[in-house]
Amino acid sequence: MAPSGPGSVRRRCRRVLYWIPVVFISLLLGWSYYAYAIQLCIVSMENIGEQVVCLIAYHLLFAMFVWSYWKTIFTLPMNPSKEFHLSYAEKELLEREPRGEAHQEVLRRAAKDLPIYTRTMSGAIRYCDRCQLIKPDRCHHCSVCDKCILKMDHHCPWVNNCVGFSNYKFFLLFLAYSLLYCLFIAATDLQYFIKFWTNGLPDTQAKFHIMFLFFAAAMFSVSLSSLFGYHCWLVSKNKSTLEAFRSPVFRHGTDKNGFSLGFGKNMRQVFGDEKRYWLLPIFSSLGDGCSFPTCLVNQDPEQPSTPAGLNSSSKNPENHQFPAKPLRESQSHLLTDSQSWTENSTSLGKGKAGMSNPALTMENET
């Protein structure tokens, strides 16, 4: 076994330090359970009915909070599949070719059959030197994880994980349930907090737990409400945090709404078609994270011709044209839904079948 060098020791130390925010949240959550369930409900509440109702509601929110938080932390981010990695021969060509047009020509040939729409600001193919792969749409390299992450939103220190395609739904549910958890605690603790200042509570240990519990719940409610509201807005516009700060660039130029298909379809991309799974931290997002339906005004000349049965002149209510694009079958129905995009149900069925592209089937990510 190779000896551990200074660099290896530093990396291990950084990994340990990255877990400090998660440990802090976990300890805070453990204390809040003790303060609410034991000191407030069991010790301070005198009405049995109030105790039962508060404990049942509290444990339900607590369970959903912990479940979604756990899934956000331990769901591994998805990385681009093998078809986006360059072959050995293509890597050799890139190493020999100088940066410039020749370099881009190699990448263009490698990306010819890939479902890629976005480009760099200069119009070049998006390529990651670290991972040696062509970046799929909405994929970015995380400097902390040192990997390319599919539909990367941001790297969150509070979960010590990248938030991206594989766990974005879990992250949203974590924000939602943590906000409900804090609001519930603040609302049910309020009357006892008031009694604290009016000397209506006996001078016991529970008195101080009740006071600090209300302060912590109210403080986190304010910060979580703004963060959750911001991500709800992102979902409604089908944007990631990175795309909100820097709009994606397509062949025709920058388009901040290039991936937006309308509120309903944007929601379904994240939460899926089955509404019964929307409130559960179970993966139900549509697609594979590598290709996304777009709603662009200009046609991309490098993309394949319109699939059979899908009229490229079909427009949504905002008069945006749908360019032809090879989509995974699980995503293609977002562009061929009869309720939103077409009026002729007969031509819809043909268009939906025409979007299937077996040649672009990808391996399942784990």
KEPA-926436 format. One line per field, with one value per residue (C-alpha): residue number from 1; x negated, y, z. Coordinates in steps of 0.2 Angstrom, whole numbers, plus 5000, padded with zeros to 4 digits. Layout:
num: NUM,...
u: X,...
v: Y,...
w: Z,...
This chain:
num: 1,2,3,4,5,6,7,8,9,10,11,12,13,14,15,16,17,18,19,20,21,22,23,24,25,26,27,28,29,30,31,32,33,34,35,36,37,38,39,40,41,42,43,44,45,46,47,48,49,50,51,52,53,54,55,56,57,58,59,60,61,62,63,64,65,66,67,68,69,70,71,72,73,74,75,76,77,78,79,80,81,82,83,84,85,86,87,88,89,90,91,92,93,94,95,96,97,98,99,100,101,102,103,104,105,106,107,108,109,110,111,112,113,114,115,116,117,118,119,120,121,122,123,124,125,126,127,128,129,130,131,132,133,134,135,136,137,138,139,140,141,142,143,144,145,146,147,148,149,150,151,152,153,154,155,156,157,158,159,160,161,162,163,164,165,166,167,168,169,170,171,172,173,174,175,176,177,178,179,180,181,182,183,184,185,186,187,188,189,190,191,192,193,194,195,196,197,198,199,200,201,202,203,204,205,206,207,208,209,210,211,212,213,214,215,216,217,218,219,220,221,222,223,224,225,226,227,228,229,230,231,232,233,234,235,236,237,238,239,240,241,242,243,244,245,246,247,248,249,250,251,252,253,254,255,256,257,258,259,260,261,262,263,264,265,266,267,268,269,270,271,272,273,274,275,276,277,278,279,280,281,282,283,284,285,286,287,288,289,290,291,292,293,294,295,296,297,298,299,300,301,302,303,304,305,306,307,308,309,310,311,312,313,314,315,316,317,318,319,320,321,322,323,324,325,326,327,328,329,330,331,332,333,334,335,336,337,338,339,340,341,342,343,344,345,346,347,348,349,350,351,352,353,354,355,356,357,358,359,360,361,362,363,364,365,366
u: 5000,4993,4989,5000,4993,4996,5009,5019,5019,5025,5039,5045,5045,5055,5068,5070,5072,5085,5096,5096,5112,5121,5116,5122,5139,5140,5136,5148,5162,5158,5159,5175,5183,5179,5184,5201,5206,5200,5199,5213,5226,5223,5217,5226,5242,5256,5270,5269,5278,5266,5251,5257,5261,5245,5235,5243,5241,5223,5217,5225,5216,5200,5200,5203,5189,5176,5181,5179,5163,5156,5160,5152,5136,5133,5140,5125,5125,5127,5112,5112,5114,5101,5107,5101,5084,5071,5063,5045,5042,5051,5041,5025,5031,5036,5018,5010,5021,5018,5032,5042,5053,5044,5047,5066,5067,5062,5075,5089,5086,5087,5103,5111,5123,5126,5141,5132,5139,5130,5113,5100,5101,5090,5101,5089,5093,5094,5079,5072,5053,5054,5066,5061,5079,5091,5103,5122,5134,5135,5121,5107,5090,5091,5074,5078,5083,5071,5084,5096,5114,5129,5141,5130,5139,5126,5115,5123,5112,5127,5129,5111,5117,5120,5138,5142,5153,5153,5157,5165,5182,5176,5168,5184,5193,5180,5183,5202,5202,5189,5199,5215,5206,5200,5217,5226,5214,5215,5234,5237,5223,5229,5241,5228,5215,5227,5230,5211,5211,5226,5220,5233,5222,5213,5195,5188,5176,5191,5193,5176,5178,5195,5188,5173,5184,5195,5181,5172,5188,5193,5175,5174,5192,5187,5171,5179,5195,5184,5173,5188,5197,5182,5181,5200,5197,5183,5194,5208,5195,5186,5169,5155,5146,5132,5143,5152,5135,5129,5142,5138,5130,5137,5132,5143,5137,5141,5159,5164,5180,5173,5178,5195,5210,5223,5227,5236,5222,5208,5216,5217,5199,5194,5208,5214,5230,5237,5244,5245,5226,5224,5223,5212,5193,5194,5185,5199,5191,5192,5178,5160,5152,5142,5155,5169,5184,5181,5193,5182,5186,5172,5168,5151,5143,5132,5146,5154,5169,5187,5193,5207,5224,5218,5221,5207,5219,5230,5230,5234,5245,5230,5227,5210,5205,5200,5184,5181,5170,5166,5174,5176,5193,5197,5194,5202,5220,5217,5217,5231,5244,5261,5268,5254,5245,5256,5275,5275,5275,5272,5256,5250,5249,5238,5227,5225,5219,5208,5198,5192,5173,5167,5150,5148,5153,5141,5136,5145,5136,5134
v: 5000,5017,5028,5043,5059,5077,5079,5064,5069,5087,5079,5068,5083,5093,5078,5078,5097,5096,5086,5099,5108,5092,5087,5104,5102,5085,5090,5105,5093,5081,5095,5102,5084,5084,5102,5100,5082,5080,5097,5106,5092,5080,5091,5108,5104,5100,5096,5077,5081,5095,5083,5069,5081,5090,5074,5066,5081,5084,5066,5066,5082,5076,5060,5068,5081,5068,5057,5070,5077,5060,5057,5074,5070,5052,5052,5052,5065,5058,5060,5060,5042,5034,5041,5058,5052,5054,5038,5035,5040,5056,5061,5058,5069,5083,5082,5084,5098,5115,5125,5133,5128,5111,5107,5112,5102,5086,5090,5094,5077,5068,5077,5075,5062,5068,5077,5093,5111,5122,5130,5141,5160,5159,5146,5132,5114,5113,5102,5097,5096,5088,5074,5073,5073,5083,5091,5087,5101,5109,5099,5108,5103,5104,5110,5103,5085,5087,5079,5084,5084,5082,5097,5104,5117,5121,5112,5114,5113,5110,5093,5090,5086,5092,5096,5091,5080,5065,5074,5091,5085,5078,5095,5104,5093,5095,5114,5112,5100,5110,5126,5117,5109,5126,5135,5121,5122,5141,5141,5128,5135,5153,5153,5145,5157,5171,5163,5163,5182,5184,5172,5160,5145,5137,5140,5124,5118,5117,5135,5139,5125,5133,5150,5145,5133,5147,5159,5145,5140,5158,5162,5147,5150,5167,5161,5145,5154,5165,5150,5139,5153,5156,5138,5137,5151,5142,5126,5137,5144,5127,5135,5130,5142,5142,5146,5160,5169,5165,5161,5145,5149,5141,5141,5156,5165,5167,5162,5163,5153,5141,5126,5132,5123,5132,5130,5113,5104,5112,5105,5088,5088,5089,5080,5068,5063,5053,5066,5053,5053,5072,5074,5059,5059,5045,5049,5052,5066,5064,5060,5054,5071,5071,5078,5091,5097,5115,5129,5140,5152,5147,5130,5123,5118,5105,5095,5081,5084,5084,5067,5059,5065,5080,5097,5109,5123,5118,5132,5134,5148,5159,5157,5148,5136,5118,5113,5095,5087,5069,5066,5051,5043,5048,5066,5067,5067,5084,5091,5081,5083,5085,5097,5110,5109,5102,5102,5087,5071,5060,5069,5069,5050,5050,5064,5055,5039,5048,5056,5039,5037,5019,5024,5036,5025,5027,5016,5017,5028,5021
w: 5000,4995,5010,5015,5010,5016,5002,5007,5025,5021,5010,5025,5036,5024,5023,5042,5042,5029,5041,5054,5048,5047,5064,5070,5062,5069,5087,5086,5080,5094,5107,5099,5101,5119,5122,5113,5116,5134,5142,5133,5129,5144,5158,5154,5146,5158,5146,5140,5124,5119,5123,5112,5097,5098,5100,5085,5074,5080,5077,5060,5055,5064,5054,5037,5041,5046,5031,5018,5026,5026,5008,5003,5012,5007,4989,4978,4964,4947,4935,4916,4908,4898,4881,4886,4890,4877,4869,4871,4853,4855,4871,4861,4847,4860,4868,4851,4845,4851,4859,4846,4831,4829,4847,4845,4829,4839,4852,4839,4831,4848,4852,4835,4841,4859,4865,4869,4866,4878,4874,4882,4881,4866,4857,4860,4866,4885,4890,4907,4907,4924,4920,4902,4896,4886,4898,4896,4896,4914,4920,4929,4938,4957,4964,4981,4975,4960,4949,4935,4942,4932,4933,4947,4958,4971,4983,5000,5016,5027,5019,5014,4997,4979,4976,4958,4947,4959,4975,4971,4975,4992,4995,4992,5003,5016,5015,5016,5031,5040,5038,5043,5058,5064,5061,5071,5086,5086,5085,5099,5110,5109,5123,5135,5129,5134,5151,5153,5153,5163,5176,5173,5172,5187,5189,5182,5169,5156,5157,5149,5136,5131,5129,5118,5108,5103,5098,5088,5079,5075,5069,5057,5051,5044,5035,5029,5022,5011,5005,5002,4993,4982,4977,4973,4961,4953,4951,4943,4930,4928,4933,4944,4956,4944,4929,4939,4941,4923,4910,4899,4882,4867,4848,4845,4861,4880,4884,4903,4899,4887,4898,4904,4898,4909,4927,4927,4916,4926,4942,4934,4929,4947,4956,4943,4935,4951,4963,4977,4978,4977,4996,5000,4998,4985,4968,4955,4944,4926,4914,4916,4920,4903,4891,4894,4883,4878,4873,4861,4847,4835,4828,4832,4815,4823,4830,4820,4809,4817,4822,4812,4818,4828,4819,4823,4820,4836,4848,4866,4873,4874,4855,4857,4844,4849,4841,4837,4850,4854,4870,4882,4881,4899,4895,4877,4883,4891,4874,4867,4880,4872,4886,4884,4867,4854,4849,4838,4848,4833,4828,4846,4847,4832,4838,4855,4847,4835,4849,4855,4851,4855,4849,4863,4877,4892,4906,4922,4935,4953
